[in-house]
Amino acid sequence: MMYDTRALTLPFTFRLDPHSGVPVYRQLIDQVQGAIAMGVLRPGDQLPTVRLVAVDLAINPNTVMRAYRELEIRGVLDTQQGTGTFVADRPAATTGETGDEKARKLAQLVGEFAARAGAAGLSLDELIEALRQHGTKPSPDAANGQTRRTS
């Protein structure tokens, strides 16, 4: 697949939390997947180069390459040699999953999320309220007059 690289706009920037206890490459993966889930990144969007991310975050380029490579293996990203890294136009690994598999993934994510929040001193009530507020924020489609709930 060919991607249009004429108008490279970076809809988000990576941010690291050195105190989270989460490996840097994992933080990068989580941020890309979160941006896709929220509609900030869409199929065909180009990600910043490995070198740019490494310089901006003052991290080893191999760390960025590891995150991008893992996302490519999962089918989330496509890399075009000499052109860049793009959000894949195909759905990620969730296609073909059974209800049980999705429920297991959801339970795992909820457990990890609650554990991280608890370690940060947040209560479940605070989490639930933040998720409700997050789910009612206008998506990027709001500029077109469409507001989409992300719940």
ABEGO torsion letter per residue (X at the ends): XBBBAABBBBABBBBBBAAAGBBAAAAAAAAAAAAAAAGABBBGBBBBBAAAAAAAAGBBAAAAAAAAAAAAAAGABBBBBGAEBBBBABBBAABGBBAAAAAAAAAAAAAAAAAAAAAAGBBAAAAAAAAAAAAABBBAAAAAGBBBBAX
